[in-house]
């Protein structure tokens, strides 16, 4: 249907190809010029081929009316006629009238390593109904993710093995063990992927996005990226400003070149300490419900008691300190997890470990996807930029940071440590910046206390993308706020996507209400309201 149609403007396609040919003279070219040329060639092929949407494969587990297809991209854009890979794409067609139709709306949830194949299901949600009336809602799996030329670095069963430890101040022997594991993991990535490993990059994700735009039959892209999706979205805006129609950056990564990615992770670990404190303060405020302590310090002591018990006797044999930490790190991302996490902690200390096992135990059926996501995350971040290669630098920086931010520092460091031993070539990050007038107005959404992408990153991105407008959810910390529970944020996003309207420079929204727990006693006394499905 519309996704397989041509642009309808042959002159636009012609100018694109002429521009590409102009940067690819017969003599030698730089790698950047060759990749620019290769992207234009791949986009031309994709536009001609379109995407043939049909029923989704069973592996995607997506019901009708979601349709699926594939788009073909070069593994290496410097060699556009070389090896090709297929990226999986999903779509729900716009539900509105022909007069309301505005094209395709593409979404990426971040990662690196996350898929948005599920995203067309959002068309059913009230927060997205009007947007889904005007746009085809499009998701996809970036290169390496899911069924898109999947990357793997380790046996999924080994990756998900539990229980594990998560010391906040690790011993020398534990550090030595993690160094060996990081070296083995990096080598596993190289052994499994071979020469293709170096092509899993943010720049290639941006180029793939332009090929997807062409395959969808769109001259200009309407895109929303969350978290890491904002980073390669910003790369796209820098590389292809004339291809942008509308762009939403939700919870923005700091695009400063020096931040990518080693410093960015240090900043993230520091920010999570504040968000962990927010959670503990909230639990303390509701001590009558959870009985974990009336102060943040007392709540921390309750958490440490659970950690100590799990180190001696893992819950269900699989939930140790590492699984506990991973579960509670989620509370740093999303405050809608505060109630279930606090309940699990409270129940465990009463002798009921079932809620904690339910929330924190690894799920064997998810092991393959978890390992795949981590493999892509590691490959992209390690390939994107230089990392320290001396363990002494990692040890110094993280030991110092852990003194004031112990909650996430070392766990984050060990997750990224394979980058110290990475066998593939490392790139230099692109300078994200556009000139005034080169890019149409874009929208940046940010929560002031977001830990995963600290607020300073949104401010930095707003300065670099001329004409960008920053919408701030004040005194809130949920990661990814577009289409969420804040009606003020959603109104700005909807007005922009549907009408192209933005505030002059910036605007603020009051925070969404914080979670409001109901004690078991009050819940039991609350009348049950019947509902229909």
Backbone torsions as a table, in degrees:
resi	resn	phi	psi	omega
1	UNK	NA	-127.9	-176.2
2	UNK	-62.8	-32.8	-174.9
3	UNK	-68.6	-20.9	-180.0
4	UNK	-102.4	4.4	179.3
5	UNK	-76.2	156.3	174.3
6	UNK	-77.8	171.0	178.2
7	UNK	-58.0	-35.9	-174.3
8	UNK	88.7	-8.8	178.0
9	UNK	-122.8	92.0	-175.5
10	UNK	-62.2	-33.2	-178.8
11	UNK	-64.1	-34.3	178.7
12	UNK	-65.0	-45.9	177.9
13	UNK	-62.7	-42.6	-179.7
14	UNK	-60.4	-43.3	-179.8
15	UNK	-65.7	-33.9	177.8
16	UNK	-62.2	-46.2	-177.5
17	UNK	-70.0	-40.1	178.6
18	UNK	-61.0	-42.2	177.5
19	UNK	-61.1	-42.7	179.9
20	UNK	-63.1	-43.6	-179.5
21	UNK	-65.7	-30.6	-178.8
22	UNK	-66.8	-26.6	-179.6
23	UNK	-96.1	8.7	179.5
24	UNK	-127.8	68.0	179.8
25	UNK	-66.4	167.6	-175.5
26	UNK	-62.8	-29.8	179.9
27	UNK	-77.8	-166.6	-179.2
28	UNK	-67.0	148.1	178.7
29	UNK	-129.4	160.5	173.9
30	UNK	-73.1	161.9	177.9
31	UNK	-60.7	-40.6	-179.0
32	UNK	-63.0	-42.2	178.3
33	UNK	-64.4	-42.3	179.8
34	UNK	-63.4	-38.7	179.5
35	UNK	-70.6	-34.9	175.7
36	UNK	-64.2	-45.3	176.2
37	UNK	-60.8	-45.8	-179.2
38	UNK	-62.1	-36.3	178.7
39	UNK	-65.4	-42.7	179.3
40	UNK	-63.9	-40.9	178.6
41	UNK	-64.6	-45.0	179.6
42	UNK	-63.4	-38.2	179.0
43	UNK	-66.3	-39.0	178.5
44	UNK	-63.1	-43.4	178.9
45	UNK	-64.4	-42.4	-177.9
46	UNK	-65.9	-37.9	179.3
47	UNK	-64.2	-39.4	179.4
48	UNK	-68.8	-37.6	-177.1
49	UNK	-80.4	-34.1	-174.5
50	UNK	65.0	-168.2	176.2
51	UNK	-123.7	124.7	-179.4
52	UNK	-91.9	95.8	-177.2
53	UNK	-80.8	142.3	176.9
54	UNK	-157.7	-168.2	178.6
55	UNK	-56.6	143.4	-178.0
56	UNK	-76.5	142.8	174.3
57	UNK	-58.9	152.1	-179.5
58	UNK	-57.2	-32.5	-177.9
59	UNK	-60.6	-26.6	-179.4
60	UNK	-80.5	-21.0	179.7
61	UNK	53.0	44.2	180.0
62	UNK	-114.3	123.2	-177.2
63	UNK	-79.9	162.5	169.6
64	UNK	-63.3	143.2	15.2
65	UNK	-91.4	13.1	177.3
66	UNK	-66.2	133.1	176.1
67	UNK	-115.2	155.4	-177.9
68	UNK	-129.6	155.8	176.1
69	UNK	-161.0	-168.6	178.9
70	UNK	-138.3	155.5	171.7
71	UNK	-127.1	140.1	-177.5
72	UNK	-99.3	132.3	179.1
73	UNK	-132.8	155.4	175.6
74	UNK	-72.0	141.1	171.5
75	UNK	-61.2	-42.5	-178.3
76	UNK	-121.8	113.8	-177.4
77	UNK	-69.8	-17.5	173.7
78	UNK	-72.8	-15.0	177.4
79	UNK	-130.1	73.6	-172.2
80	UNK	-64.9	-17.0	177.5
81	UNK	-99.5	5.3	178.7
82	UNK	-82.6	-148.9	-176.2
83	UNK	-59.1	135.1	179.2
84	UNK	-110.5	148.1	174.4
85	UNK	-127.6	155.5	-179.2
86	UNK	-107.8	132.8	175.0
87	UNK	-105.3	133.6	179.1
88	UNK	-80.4	142.6	-176.1
89	UNK	-133.4	144.5	176.6
90	UNK	-127.6	157.0	-176.0
91	UNK	-157.0	143.1	161.3
92	UNK	-119.5	126.6	-177.3
93	UNK	-69.0	151.0	180.0
94	UNK	-57.0	139.8	-175.8
95	UNK	-94.1	-5.6	-176.6
96	UNK	-87.9	-165.8	-178.8
97	UNK	-83.3	167.8	177.5
98	UNK	-60.9	-35.5	179.8
99	UNK	-67.6	-28.1	-179.1
100	UNK	-85.0	-14.8	-170.1
101	UNK	-66.3	131.2	-179.3
102	UNK	-123.2	9.6	175.5
103	UNK	105.8	-151.6	-177.3
104	UNK	-100.4	138.9	176.1
105	UNK	-115.9	111.7	-174.7
106	UNK	-100.7	137.4	-176.6
107	UNK	-127.5	140.3	170.9
108	UNK	-131.1	130.4	-174.8
109	UNK	-87.1	-7.3	178.2
110	UNK	114.8	-142.9	-176.4
111	UNK	123.6	-112.0	-4.5
112	UNK	-57.6	151.5	176.1
113	UNK	111.2	4.4	-179.1
114	UNK	-101.2	148.4	178.7
115	UNK	-106.7	150.7	172.7
116	UNK	-116.4	23.9	178.6
117	UNK	-56.9	-30.6	-179.9
118	UNK	-75.1	-17.6	-165.4
119	UNK	-60.5	-34.3	177.9
120	UNK	-55.9	-21.3	175.8
121	UNK	-64.0	-20.6	178.7
122	UNK	-63.6	-19.0	179.2
123	UNK	-58.2	-21.9	179.8
124	UNK	-80.4	-16.5	-173.2
125	UNK	-81.8	145.1	-179.0
126	UNK	-57.9	-37.1	-177.0
127	UNK	-65.6	-21.5	-176.0
128	UNK	-112.7	1.7	-171.0
129	UNK	-58.9	-48.0	-176.2
130	UNK	-70.2	-36.6	176.7
131	UNK	-65.2	-41.0	179.2
132	UNK	-69.5	-18.5	174.1
133	UNK	-73.0	-30.7	-175.8
134	UNK	-96.1	-22.6	-172.6
135	UNK	-126.7	148.2	159.2
136	UNK	-68.6	126.6	-179.9
137	UNK	-91.0	118.7	-170.3
138	UNK	-120.5	129.8	171.0
139	UNK	-120.1	167.4	177.3
140	UNK	-163.2	164.1	173.6
141	UNK	-104.0	116.9	177.7
142	UNK	-61.2	167.0	-179.5
143	UNK	-53.8	133.1	180.0
144	UNK	94.1	-19.5	-171.0
145	UNK	-98.6	138.0	174.7
146	UNK	61.0	-120.8	179.0
147	UNK	-98.5	11.0	179.5
148	UNK	-92.9	82.8	-177.1
149	UNK	46.9	61.2	-168.8
150	UNK	-59.7	141.0	178.2
151	UNK	-105.9	140.0	176.7
152	UNK	-141.5	141.4	-179.2
153	UNK	-119.0	-11.9	-172.2
154	UNK	-157.7	153.5	174.4
155	UNK	-59.9	127.2	-177.4
156	UNK	-55.3	-35.4	179.8
157	UNK	-65.6	-38.1	177.8
158	UNK	-69.9	-38.4	-179.6
159	UNK	-62.6	-38.1	-175.2
160	UNK	-96.2	11.4	-177.6
161	UNK	-59.8	136.7	-177.7
162	UNK	-146.4	154.7	7.1
163	UNK	-83.7	164.0	177.4
164	UNK	-132.9	165.7	176.6
165	UNK	-94.7	165.6	175.4
166	UNK	-154.4	65.5	-177.1
167	UNK	-67.0	136.7	179.4
168	UNK	-81.0	-22.6	174.5
169	UNK	-131.2	80.0	-170.6
170	UNK	-67.0	149.3	177.6
171	UNK	-76.7	167.8	178.4
172	UNK	-61.9	-38.7	-179.0
173	UNK	-68.6	-37.3	178.2
174	UNK	-67.3	-40.6	177.3
175	UNK	-60.4	-41.2	179.6
176	UNK	-62.2	-40.5	177.6
177	UNK	-63.2	-41.9	-178.9
178	UNK	-71.0	-31.7	174.3
179	UNK	-61.1	-46.3	179.9
180	UNK	-62.3	-41.1	179.1
181	UNK	-65.5	-39.5	179.0
182	UNK	-65.1	-41.7	178.0
183	UNK	-62.5	-43.3	179.9
184	UNK	-65.6	-38.8	-179.5
185	UNK	-65.4	-45.6	178.7
186	UNK	-60.0	-41.6	178.8
187	UNK	-66.9	-35.8	176.7
188	UNK	-62.2	-39.9	177.0
189	UNK	-61.0	-45.2	-178.5
190	UNK	-66.5	-41.7	-178.6
191	UNK	-65.7	-40.2	-177.0
192	UNK	-77.1	-37.9	-173.8
193	UNK	-94.1	-25.8	-178.7
194	UNK	63.8	-141.1	-176.4
195	UNK	-65.7	-20.7	-177.7
196	UNK	-72.4	-15.4	-173.3
197	UNK	-55.7	-39.4	-174.6
198	UNK	-69.6	-10.4	-176.0
199	UNK	-93.1	1.9	174.6
200	UNK	-90.0	92.5	-174.5
201	UNK	-139.5	162.6	176.1
202	UNK	-67.1	-36.7	178.1
203	UNK	-63.0	-40.3	177.0
204	UNK	-69.7	-31.9	173.5
205	UNK	-61.6	-39.1	177.7
206	UNK	-67.1	-41.3	178.5
207	UNK	-65.7	-41.3	176.7
208	UNK	-58.6	-37.8	179.8
209	UNK	-62.8	-36.3	178.8
210	UNK	-70.8	-35.2	176.0
211	UNK	-67.0	-39.5	176.8
212	UNK	-61.8	-43.2	176.2
213	UNK	-53.4	-47.5	-178.7
214	UNK	-65.5	-41.0	-179.3
215	UNK	-64.1	-29.5	178.1
216	UNK	-79.9	-1.9	177.5
217	UNK	78.6	25.2	-176.5
218	UNK	-110.6	131.5	176.0
219	UNK	-72.5	-31.9	178.9
220	UNK	-130.8	152.0	-172.1
221	UNK	-99.6	133.8	165.6
222	UNK	-109.1	120.7	-167.6
223	UNK	-142.5	144.3	170.1
224	UNK	-129.9	123.2	175.7
225	UNK	-116.8	138.5	176.0
226	UNK	-113.0	145.2	175.7
227	UNK	55.9	-123.2	178.0
228	UNK	-57.6	-27.9	176.7
229	UNK	-59.1	-25.1	176.2
230	UNK	-71.1	-29.5	-177.8
231	UNK	-71.0	-51.5	-180.0
232	UNK	-76.0	-18.4	168.7
233	UNK	-64.5	-40.5	177.2
234	UNK	-67.6	-36.0	174.2
235	UNK	-62.7	-41.6	178.3
236	UNK	-60.5	-46.0	-179.8
237	UNK	-61.5	-33.1	178.6
238	UNK	-74.3	-41.8	-177.1
239	UNK	-77.8	-37.6	-171.5
240	UNK	-130.9	54.0	-174.9
241	UNK	-59.8	-32.6	-178.4
242	UNK	-75.6	-9.1	178.8
243	UNK	-94.7	0.0	-176.2
244	UNK	-91.1	129.0	171.5
245	UNK	-97.5	-62.2	174.5
246	UNK	-143.3	145.1	-179.6
247	UNK	-141.3	132.2	174.1
248	UNK	-114.6	127.4	177.0
249	UNK	-109.5	109.0	-174.1
250	UNK	-106.2	112.6	-179.1
251	UNK	66.8	78.0	-164.7
252	UNK	-83.6	134.7	168.5
253	UNK	-70.3	140.4	174.5
254	UNK	-68.1	116.8	-174.7
255	UNK	-85.4	0.0	178.2
256	UNK	-52.5	128.7	-173.4
257	UNK	-56.0	-38.2	-177.9
258	UNK	-69.2	-15.7	179.9
259	UNK	-83.0	-21.5	-171.8
260	UNK	-87.4	115.7	-13.1
261	UNK	-115.6	-5.5	-174.3
262	UNK	-64.6	-51.4	-179.2
263	UNK	-67.0	-34.7	178.8
264	UNK	-57.9	-40.7	-179.9
265	UNK	-71.5	-33.5	174.5
266	UNK	-65.0	-43.2	178.2
267	UNK	-61.9	-39.4	179.7
268	UNK	-63.4	-44.4	-179.6
269	UNK	-61.6	-39.4	177.6
270	UNK	-64.7	-42.6	-178.1
271	UNK	-66.6	-33.8	179.8
272	UNK	-65.9	-25.9	177.2
273	UNK	-62.9	-40.4	178.1
274	UNK	-68.1	-39.0	-179.1
275	UNK	-71.0	-34.8	173.5
276	UNK	-61.7	-38.2	176.7
277	UNK	-66.5	-37.4	176.7
278	UNK	-59.8	-45.3	-179.7
279	UNK	-62.1	-45.3	-177.8
280	UNK	-65.6	-36.2	177.8
281	UNK	-65.6	-38.8	178.3
282	UNK	-66.3	-43.3	178.3
283	UNK	-61.6	-42.3	179.6
284	UNK	-62.5	-38.1	179.1
285	UNK	-63.6	-25.0	-179.3
286	UNK	-111.6	40.6	-178.2
287	UNK	-63.6	-27.4	178.8
288	UNK	-65.4	-24.6	177.8
289	UNK	-88.2	-45.1	-169.6
290	UNK	-101.9	-24.2	178.4
291	UNK	55.7	41.0	178.1
292	UNK	-105.3	-0.5	179.7
293	UNK	130.5	144.7	-176.4
294	UNK	-92.1	-0.3	176.1
295	UNK	-131.8	157.7	176.5
296	UNK	-57.0	-34.8	179.4
297	UNK	-66.9	-39.9	178.5
298	UNK	-66.3	-38.3	176.7
299	UNK	-63.6	-41.3	177.1
300	UNK	-60.4	-38.9	178.0
301	UNK	-64.4	-39.4	176.6
302	UNK	-62.1	-42.5	178.5
303	UNK	-61.6	-43.5	-179.5
304	UNK	-65.9	-33.4	175.3
305	UNK	-62.3	-41.4	178.6
306	UNK	-66.5	-43.2	177.7
307	UNK	-56.4	-46.0	-177.9
308	UNK	-64.0	-41.4	179.6
309	UNK	-66.0	-40.1	-179.2
310	UNK	-69.0	-28.7	177.1
311	UNK	-66.7	-32.5	179.1
312	UNK	-85.5	-37.9	-177.9
313	UNK	-144.8	95.2	-179.1
314	UNK	-59.6	139.4	179.0
315	UNK	-66.7	128.2	-178.6
316	UNK	62.2	13.3	-178.6
317	UNK	77.6	-2.7	-174.3
318	UNK	-131.1	-14.4	-179.3
319	UNK	-101.1	100.4	176.3
320	UNK	-106.2	-167.7	179.3
321	UNK	-57.8	-34.8	179.5
322	UNK	-65.8	-41.7	179.2
323	UNK	-71.0	-36.8	175.3
324	UNK	-59.6	-47.7	-178.1
325	UNK	-62.0	-44.1	-179.5
326	UNK	-60.9	-40.3	179.7
327	UNK	-65.1	-41.5	-177.4
328	UNK	-81.2	-19.1	170.2
329	UNK	-62.4	-34.7	176.6
330	UNK	-57.9	-33.3	177.7
331	UNK	-67.6	-22.5	174.2
332	UNK	-73.9	-24.4	177.6
333	UNK	-84.7	-45.8	-168.4
334	UNK	-133.4	120.4	-179.3
335	UNK	-75.9	-8.8	173.3
336	UNK	-74.0	-4.9	172.1
337	UNK	-92.3	-4.5	-175.6
338	UNK	-63.3	-43.9	-177.9
339	UNK	-64.3	-52.4	-179.7
340	UNK	-64.4	-35.3	179.7
341	UNK	-68.6	-44.5	178.5
342	UNK	-63.5	-38.2	177.7
343	UNK	-63.0	-43.8	-179.6
344	UNK	-62.2	-41.1	179.6
345	UNK	-65.7	-44.8	-179.1
346	UNK	-63.2	-46.0	-178.6
347	UNK	-65.4	-37.0	179.6
348	UNK	-61.1	-42.9	-179.4
349	UNK	-70.6	-15.9	174.4
350	UNK	-89.6	-5.0	179.3
351	UNK	105.4	1.5	179.8
352	UNK	-106.7	104.7	-176.5
353	UNK	-92.9	-3.2	-174.9
354	UNK	-61.4	-44.1	179.2
355	UNK	-61.3	-38.3	179.7
356	UNK	-67.8	-42.0	177.7
357	UNK	-61.2	-43.4	-179.5
358	UNK	-59.9	-37.9	-175.2
359	UNK	-89.5	-25.9	-170.4
360	UNK	-114.7	-17.7	-175.9
361	UNK	-70.2	138.7	175.0
362	UNK	-61.3	145.3	177.7
363	UNK	-106.2	113.0	-176.6
364	UNK	-54.6	-34.1	-178.5
365	UNK	-69.8	-14.1	179.3
366	UNK	-103.9	2.4	-173.7
367	UNK	-61.9	-42.7	-177.8
368	UNK	-63.7	-45.0	179.0
369	UNK	-65.5	-38.8	179.9
370	UNK	-63.9	-44.8	179.3
371	UNK	-65.7	-41.1	178.4
372	UNK	-61.3	-45.9	179.3
373	UNK	-60.9	-41.5	179.4
374	UNK	-68.2	-36.9	178.9
375	UNK	-62.4	-44.7	179.7
376	UNK	-67.8	-42.9	176.0
377	UNK	-53.0	-50.2	-176.3
378	UNK	-64.7	-46.4	-177.4
379	UNK	-61.3	-46.1	-177.4
380	UNK	-65.3	-48.7	-177.0
381	UNK	-67.4	-37.8	179.6
382	UNK	-70.2	-35.8	-179.6
383	UNK	-75.2	-29.2	-169.2
384	UNK	-66.9	-29.3	-167.3
385	UNK	-159.9	163.0	173.9
386	UNK	-65.4	145.4	174.3
387	UNK	-127.4	153.1	173.2
388	UNK	-59.4	136.0	179.8
389	UNK	-104.3	-4.3	178.8
390	UNK	-100.1	125.1	179.1
391	UNK	-57.1	-32.1	-177.9
392	UNK	-59.7	-34.4	178.9
393	UNK	-68.4	-46.9	177.4
394	UNK	-59.3	-45.0	-177.2
395	UNK	-64.3	-44.7	179.7
396	UNK	-62.2	-50.9	-174.2
397	UNK	-66.1	-42.2	-175.9
398	UNK	-80.3	-30.6	173.9
399	UNK	-63.7	-44.0	178.7
400	UNK	-63.3	-45.6	-177.4
401	UNK	-68.1	-36.4	-177.4
402	UNK	-66.1	-19.6	177.3
403	UNK	-65.7	-31.6	179.4
404	UNK	-111.1	-13.3	-179.1
405	UNK	-139.9	69.1	-173.1
406	UNK	-75.7	-21.1	-169.1
407	UNK	-57.8	-47.6	-170.7
408	UNK	-118.5	-12.0	-167.5
409	UNK	-55.8	-59.0	-172.8
410	UNK	-73.1	-33.2	177.0
411	UNK	-61.7	-41.5	178.0
412	UNK	-66.7	-42.0	-179.8
413	UNK	-61.6	-46.0	-178.6
414	UNK	-66.7	-32.8	177.3
415	UNK	-62.1	-37.6	-176.9
416	UNK	-92.4	-6.1	-172.9
417	UNK	-59.8	-27.9	174.9
418	UNK	-53.9	-25.1	180.0
419	UNK	-65.9	-21.4	176.4
420	UNK	-70.0	-22.4	-174.8
421	UNK	-120.1	23.8	-171.5
422	UNK	-69.3	129.0	-175.7
423	UNK	-86.1	-15.6	-176.7
424	UNK	-87.6	158.9	177.7
425	UNK	-61.9	146.4	179.0
426	UNK	-104.0	139.6	178.2
427	UNK	-88.8	168.9	166.6
428	UNK	-100.0	129.0	-177.9
429	UNK	-60.2	146.1	176.5
430	UNK	-73.4	142.8	174.3
431	UNK	-74.4	111.0	178.9
432	UNK	-79.0	117.4	179.3
433	UNK	-173.4	142.4	173.2
434	UNK	-129.5	152.6	176.6
435	UNK	-83.2	152.8	179.5
436	UNK	-61.2	130.3	179.7
437	UNK	93.0	-15.0	-179.1
438	UNK	-77.8	-24.9	-174.1
439	UNK	-123.7	137.1	174.0
440	UNK	-66.4	166.4	178.7
441	UNK	-55.6	137.2	177.0
442	UNK	-123.3	162.7	-174.4
443	UNK	-120.8	130.0	177.6
444	UNK	-115.3	127.3	178.0
445	UNK	-111.5	134.5	-178.0
446	UNK	-152.3	137.8	171.6
447	UNK	-92.8	135.4	-170.5
448	UNK	-62.8	-29.5	-176.5
449	UNK	-112.3	20.0	176.8
450	UNK	-59.4	130.5	-179.6
451	UNK	-94.7	-36.3	-176.9
452	UNK	-65.2	-38.3	173.5
453	UNK	-130.8	89.6	-175.5
454	UNK	-53.6	148.0	-170.6
455	UNK	-55.7	-31.2	-179.6
456	UNK	-57.9	-30.4	178.7
457	UNK	-63.5	-38.2	178.0
458	UNK	-66.0	-40.6	178.7
459	UNK	-65.3	-40.2	179.1
460	UNK	-65.0	-43.4	-180.0
461	UNK	-63.8	-39.2	179.6
462	UNK	-62.2	-33.6	178.2
463	UNK	-72.4	-32.8	-173.7
464	UNK	-85.1	-31.6	177.0
465	UNK	-96.9	98.7	-174.4
466	UNK	-62.2	131.0	-178.3
467	UNK	92.1	-2.3	177.9
468	UNK	-70.1	147.4	179.6
469	UNK	-118.8	130.1	-177.1
470	UNK	-101.4	124.3	174.3
471	UNK	-107.6	120.0	-175.4
472	UNK	-108.7	127.6	167.8
473	UNK	-89.8	108.1	-172.7
474	UNK	-71.7	142.7	172.6
475	UNK	51.2	37.2	177.0
476	UNK	-131.4	158.5	-174.1
477	UNK	-136.0	10.1	178.1
478	UNK	-67.6	140.8	-177.2
479	UNK	-93.6	117.1	-176.0
480	UNK	88.4	95.9	-170.5
481	UNK	-113.7	-14.0	179.1
482	UNK	-69.1	130.8	-177.8
483	UNK	74.2	14.7	-179.2
484	UNK	-96.2	-141.6	-171.3
485	UNK	-94.4	0.3	-179.4
486	UNK	-97.5	107.9	-175.9
487	UNK	-64.9	-31.0	179.0
488	UNK	-65.7	-47.6	177.6
489	UNK	-60.4	-45.9	-178.6
490	UNK	-62.3	-35.3	179.8
491	UNK	-65.0	-42.7	177.3
492	UNK	-63.7	-43.1	-179.2
493	UNK	-63.9	-44.9	-178.1
494	UNK	-66.2	-41.5	179.8
495	UNK	-62.9	-36.2	178.7
496	UNK	-70.8	-50.3	-176.1
497	UNK	-68.0	-35.2	-177.0
498	UNK	-87.5	-33.1	-172.6
499	UNK	-124.6	-5.0	-179.0
500	UNK	73.2	15.2	-176.1
501	UNK	-92.5	139.7	174.5
502	UNK	-137.8	157.6	168.5
503	UNK	-60.8	169.9	-177.0
504	UNK	-61.7	-51.6	-178.5
505	UNK	-134.6	-44.6	-178.4
506	UNK	-159.8	164.4	178.0
507	UNK	-154.1	161.0	-179.5
508	UNK	-127.1	150.6	175.2
509	UNK	-124.3	144.0	173.3
510	UNK	-64.9	154.7	-178.4
511	UNK	-66.8	151.1	171.9
512	UNK	-67.6	155.9	-178.4
513	UNK	-60.0	139.2	176.5
514	UNK	-74.5	159.9	-177.3
515	UNK	-55.6	144.3	-177.4
516	UNK	-123.5	93.1	-176.5
517	UNK	-71.3	153.2	173.9
518	UNK	-116.9	126.3	-178.4
519	UNK	-63.1	154.5	178.5
520	UNK	-55.0	-35.2	-178.9
521	UNK	-67.4	-45.5	180.0
522	UNK	-68.0	-37.0	-179.9
523	UNK	-62.6	-40.6	-179.7
524	UNK	-66.2	-29.6	-178.1
525	UNK	-86.8	-8.2	-177.9
526	UNK	-80.7	127.2	179.4
527	UNK	-59.9	141.8	177.3
528	UNK	-80.0	129.1	179.1
529	UNK	-100.1	119.9	-179.6
530	UNK	-66.7	149.9	177.8
531	UNK	-141.2	160.9	177.1
532	UNK	-112.6	152.7	179.4
533	UNK	-100.1	NA	NA
